[in-house]
Amino acid sequence: EYRIPMKDAISLMNSTKIKLKKRRRMVEVDGLEITIDDYPNGLRIAEIEYTDELVKIPGWLGEDVTNNKMYSNLEIALLNNINNL
């Protein structure tokens, strides 16, 4: 993962009709950096980056969707674009 230069981002956005809008914010809880993505359809996904074994997960997080394809950015974008046609 890396920060995409604005010129490349615009080129990528213009290369497809499939779009994904989300609001991203970063929070720190008990020393864990948590990325929270809020989607226009009300879906909220939190992501925790860690290098060692994760011992304590904040109680306010829901089920682990790491391996659930339905929650990938592509699947969410496809679903949102179908619903907005």
C-alpha positions as CSV (number, residue, x, y, z in Angstrom):
1,E,0.0,0.0,0.0
2,Y,1.2,3.5,-0.8
3,R,-0.1,7.0,-1.3
4,I,-1.2,7.4,-4.9
5,P,-0.1,10.6,-6.6
6,M,-3.1,12.8,-7.5
7,K,-2.4,12.6,-11.2
8,D,-2.5,8.8,-11.1
9,A,-5.6,8.8,-8.9
10,I,-7.5,11.0,-11.4
11,S,-6.4,8.7,-14.2
12,L,-7.6,5.6,-12.3
13,M,-10.9,7.2,-11.4
14,N,-11.5,8.1,-15.1
15,S,-10.7,4.6,-16.3
16,T,-13.9,3.0,-15.0
17,K,-17.5,3.7,-14.4
18,I,-17.5,1.8,-11.1
19,K,-16.9,4.2,-8.2
20,L,-16.7,3.7,-4.5
21,K,-17.3,6.6,-2.1
22,K,-16.4,6.3,1.6
23,R,-15.3,8.5,4.4
24,R,-12.1,7.3,6.1
25,R,-11.0,8.2,9.5
26,M,-8.2,7.0,11.8
27,V,-8.6,6.5,15.5
28,E,-6.3,5.1,18.2
29,V,-7.7,2.9,20.9
30,D,-5.6,1.2,23.5
31,G,-2.5,1.7,21.4
32,L,-4.1,0.2,18.3
33,E,-4.4,2.3,15.1
34,I,-7.8,1.6,13.7
35,T,-9.0,2.8,10.2
36,I,-12.8,3.2,10.0
37,D,-14.5,3.5,6.6
38,D,-18.1,4.7,6.5
39,Y,-20.0,4.1,3.2
40,P,-23.0,6.0,2.0
41,N,-25.2,2.9,2.3
42,G,-24.6,2.9,6.1
43,L,-22.0,0.1,6.1
44,R,-19.1,0.8,8.5
45,I,-15.9,-1.3,8.4
46,A,-12.9,-1.0,10.8
47,E,-9.5,-2.3,10.0
48,I,-6.7,-2.9,12.5
49,E,-3.1,-3.0,11.3
50,Y,-0.8,-5.0,13.5
51,T,2.6,-6.8,13.3
52,D,2.4,-9.1,16.3
53,E,-0.4,-11.3,17.4
54,L,-3.5,-9.2,18.2
55,V,-4.3,-9.9,21.8
56,K,-7.1,-7.5,22.6
57,I,-9.8,-6.4,20.2
58,P,-12.0,-3.4,21.2
59,G,-15.4,-4.6,22.3
60,W,-17.2,-2.2,20.0
61,L,-16.0,-4.0,16.9
62,G,-18.3,-6.5,15.3
63,E,-17.5,-9.8,13.5
64,D,-14.2,-10.3,11.7
65,V,-14.9,-10.0,7.9
66,T,-11.2,-10.2,6.8
67,N,-11.8,-13.2,4.6
68,N,-15.4,-12.4,3.5
69,K,-15.3,-11.3,-0.2
70,M,-18.6,-9.6,0.2
71,Y,-16.8,-6.8,2.2
72,S,-14.0,-6.2,-0.3
73,N,-13.9,-2.7,-1.8
74,L,-14.7,-4.1,-5.3
75,E,-17.8,-6.0,-4.1
76,I,-19.0,-3.0,-2.2
77,A,-18.5,-0.7,-5.2
78,L,-20.2,-3.2,-7.6
79,L,-23.2,-3.4,-5.2
80,N,-23.5,0.3,-4.8
81,N,-23.2,1.0,-8.6
82,I,-25.9,-1.6,-9.4
83,N,-28.2,0.0,-6.8
84,N,-27.5,3.4,-8.2
85,L,-28.3,2.6,-11.9
